[in-house]
Amino acid sequence: MSSSSDKRTIALLSWYNLTSSFAGNLVAPFLSIFFYQLAGNKFFQTSIASQSSVIVSVVMSLFWARLSDVKGHRKRYIQLGILTGILSSIALSFVDNIETAILVQVLGAFTGSASGAAFSALMAEKFRDQRGARLGIYNAAGVIGGFTGSLVSGLLYNTLGFRWLLRLNALLSIIPLSLISLIDEEQNNSNKASLKGFLSLPRIPRRFWKLYLARVILTLPGAFSGGIFAIYFVKFLAGPPEAWSVLIAVTTLFGLASIPYGRLADRLSTRKMFTMAGLGWTLLYLGYYLSPNYLWFSVFFVIPVWPAFWLAYSKALMDLSDESERATFYAFEGTLSTIFGSLVGIFAGYLADQFAPRTLFLLSALAAVAGTIAANLLLEK
């Protein structure tokens, strides 16, 4: 890829991330609250609605990824996923009970799962050099879009209502759909798809398993508590919806730390980056647990820890994907992660109903300590 083509592709991907993050963050801050209200203020049913599409996604993502690796044409699968998201958002804006919301989520997963692994594979193919730095720029574009979207979501939530936010999200998603269509693809595969090819596992580098186990343990805190943040802030700490959207916006803006973190990821080992993230998460979840009100909670919430982990992990996955069928490898990793995150999320919803949801923050802090220790042992050379 020539230098000018390289810059054009990076620019298109960055604008894609900016616009899709803006559209997504219009609804993301309040989606769990929407499900919580539909579920009659029950955490367990809320977690079921949030995770309801997992089984379909797990099966179908591997199918779409294998098809992408065999046939090429990454863009068409990304476009299919975005179109499905647009239709799902419109349908979700009309539901009036939790059962219908679950049905929409499940149906949307059939073709909505086509984009994830194909997009990761496309990025790995385009970001061949200086992956940490380029991921930092790409993530920074998403930060700007997410910050802007989150900043206005609270105002629109109170003036238009969440259902109109879903419809606005669908309308704005046409922009990233158009941008992805402008990206030039490399020579596509022309292999004939076969049932054996679909059912076979990708070549998994042996180094992947230690990396993935470290990732699972280290992200256990987020899997435990990620689904209750908005509900806890608004319903239990009495934080205004506008304050929550502003908090999400500021937190997203602090994600510009992706730029220095990206450069750091090119210099430091994955083990050191994981250790940094694990220690940071330990302090954050202890802060959430001890916060007496939404203002103190906000002070801890804005600290940018996630970019340090995610950039290091994404770069490591890109490097490993060079040794495998890219899309299928990403789908395989995504399948494992989805199953893990969904099971933990549903169990966490059950615990939040049985005990105070604040208890999950203490469990998350303990899990972060364990994850830091585990990452150091697993990734030790």
Number of C-alpha atoms within 10 A of each C-alpha: 9 7 8 8 12 12 12 15 21 19 16 18 22 22 20 23 24 25 25 23 25 26 28 22 27 27 27 20 25 23 17 21 22 17 23 22 15 20 20 12 16 16 26 21 22 28 25 22 25 21 20 22 23 21 16 18 25 21 16 20 28 27 18 26 31 29 24 27 25 21 15 22 19 25 21 16 24 25 20 17 23 25 19 22 21 23 16 22 23 21 19 18 15 14 16 11 13 20 15 16 22 22 16 21 24 20 16 23 25 20 21 29 30 29 26 20 29 31 21 22 26 20 18 22 16 19 19 12 10 13 23 26 22 21 27 24 22 24 25 25 24 26 26 22 27 29 28 24 29 32 24 17 31 27 16 16 20 11 10 12 13 21 19 18 24 24 21 18 23 23 15 16 22 16 15 21 21 12 16 21 14 13 17 12 15 13 8 13 12 11 11 9 14 11 7 8 15 18 11 10 14 20 13 17 13 9 10 15 12 15 18 18 15 22 20 18 20 27 21 23 26 20 21 25 24 16 21 23 19 21 23 17 20 18 14 14 15 12 19 14 20 19 18 24 27 23 23 27 27 21 22 26 21 19 27 20 20 29 22 15 25 27 19 18 29 16 11 12 13 23 22 18 22 26 22 15 24 30 17 20 28 22 15 24 26 17 20 24 18 14 17 11 14 20 15 13 21 22 15 17 20 18 18 20 21 17 23 26 23 21 28 25 20 17 23 18 20 21 14 19 23 15 13 15 20 27 31 30 28 25 30 22 17 18 20 13 16 19 16 14 21 21 17 19 26 24 16 23 25 18 17 20 13 11 11 10 22 18 13 23 25 20 17 27 26 17 23 28 20 16 28 25 18 19 26 16 13 15 17 11 6
